[in-house]
Amino acid sequence: MSASILIAIGDDEERLVLRRALSREGWSVLPAGTGRLAREIAEKRLPDVVVVDNRLPDERGFSVISAVQQRANVPSIALLRDEDTMDRIVGIELGADYYMRSPANPREVIARIKQILRKRDRTGSGSPGRITVGDLEIDMDRVEVRREGRLVHLSPREFKLLFTLAQSPGRVFSRESLLRQVWGEDEYIDERTVNVYVQRLRQKLGDDSHTPRVIETVRGFGYRLASPEED
């Protein structure tokens, strides 16, 4: 079954060009010209990837991403103009995973979607299985996180960051290392992004930001997932 890609772009011509390019890849494209229509489409058919221009006629694209991710961990690509620097910070807080310049270059979007789908397929077919660190359980097959048995809803990027830390409990990861492993090559991302995502993870995991016991800050170095053996 072909992957389904939801594209929400207000400009009719830009949307048509990208739709045709993605369709030629054999994907099922779900086009929308407004945030409202994008939400309605996602309600009826949950997409595999969401591509959203942040400047939709009726709302910010990040709001669409947030709405979709309340239903499931769907990878997202936000299209930003050069002057949307502050919006990038908002996008991080609302769960956008990747950023690209708008108007979109179809080749670049296709390459990014292929990368996302390859990662998804590897996760589905591989067997990292389940990682348990103290009261934290990370299920790679189900893409689920539980703390003390409680399901914690994370965005795909938050999940990847937590999984990276959990693979080596007690090991200190520099911000640069986390950027490389979790975000890869992304010109819109800097080390402050890691700080924002760690803060979001702590909030969702119920970890006190002043005296964190799950994700610890090692001043001058980076972050680590606390190892139960150290308690």
C-alpha positions, 0 to 999 in steps of 0.5 A: 500500500502506497504511503499517504502524504497530506499537503496543506499549501494555500497557494494553488499553483504551489500546491498543484506543482508539489501534488504532481511531483509527489504523485509521480513517486507513487504516493497517495497525495491528500491536498488541502488549501486551508487548515480547516480542510487539512484537519478534515482530511486527517480526521477521515484518513490519517496520513503517513507524512504531513507537509504544511506551509505555515502561512495558510489562509485561515491559520498557522500550519503549525496548528494543523501539525499539532492537531494531527499529532494529537491523534498519532505520531505522524512525522511532519514537514513545515514550510517556512519563509526566511522571515519566519524565524520566530515561527520556527521556535513556535513550531518546535514547541508544537511538534514540527519535525523538519523545516524547509524553505517555502515555496517548496522545492519538490525535489527536496521535499521528495528526498525528505519524505523518502528519508522519513519513510525509510526510517519508518520502515526500518523501525517497523521491520527491525527489532530494537524491541523494548527498552526499560530504564527504571520506571520508563518503558520505550516500545520501539515496535509500537512507538510508545512510551510509558512512565509508571505504566502511564502512556506518554504522548510524544511527537516523532522527534521527541520519541527519537530524542528520548530513544537516543538517550535511553540506548545508553543510560548514564552516558552524557550526550553533548547537544551537538551529538544529539543534533547530529543523531536526532535531527541530522542535516537541518539548516534551521536547527541549532543547539537551542532546539535540543534545550527546548525539546528536553524541556518538553520531554521533561514536562510530558514525563512529569520530570521536575525541571528544577531537580530532574530525575529522568533527563539530567543536565550535565553542565558544560557538557549536555544531557543524559538519561539517569541510570537506576544503578546510580540511585 
